[in-house]
Amino acid sequence: MEISPPPLESTLLEQLDVAKKVRIHNIPESIAQTQMIITEVKELQLLNVLANAQNLMGLLLMIVGNFEESNQYSNQALANFMLNNDKKGITDATFNMASTCYKTDDFYQGLLLMFECLQIYGTLHDFSNKARVHKSIGTIYEYLGDTNRAIENYQNCIADAQKADEPNSEPNAYNSLSGTYLKPDKIELAKELAQKSITIKQATNDIRGFGIFDLCQRKSALKIQ
């Protein structure tokens, strides 16, 4: 039987989940909320909440491009997850660091770490996180100029996101897949994929990534001219 966390810890984890969801619309607010939780749990010595909060901060700082500080938080989270023998948490923190690697042009180290994450999430049957790893691997392959492997991973991302009923990963993968088809003979397919992404994002009130459809429209107009 799974043991529920104590009431205070459960409340803080719920607050952390709210802070994570806020990032879709307001990253600075998400960072501020997460920092408040980190400060509070350090005083309370709640290791599980602290590790998850540090991991979220590492993710948020990676998203805004503060890679050095992101790695500091992710490494702190990793150490605390290891103390708790939290396999998923360890993999979450590793994903942050893998993302920092490829976003600072260390593509091969990023790819190695992403494959490690993919394997562990697979053993945990965590399709939601498998989806986001596949998307990142696809992005790395695009940077490396391997379009076929990029497309394969974006398609795997969509498949895993659908298995997990994950409304955020799926449209992001459609956006990335759309970008690979921004060529004169595949503009209509790119537009179709971008429209799929927008339809899902509108349903979930996710404002990120709408620019790809505008780009498809502009490219389509140039083709017609």
Summary of the structure (lengths in Angstrom):
residues: 225
radius of gyration: 18.6
end to end distance: 65.0
largest distance: 65.0
contacts: 754
relative contact order: 0.07
helix: 80%
strand: 0%
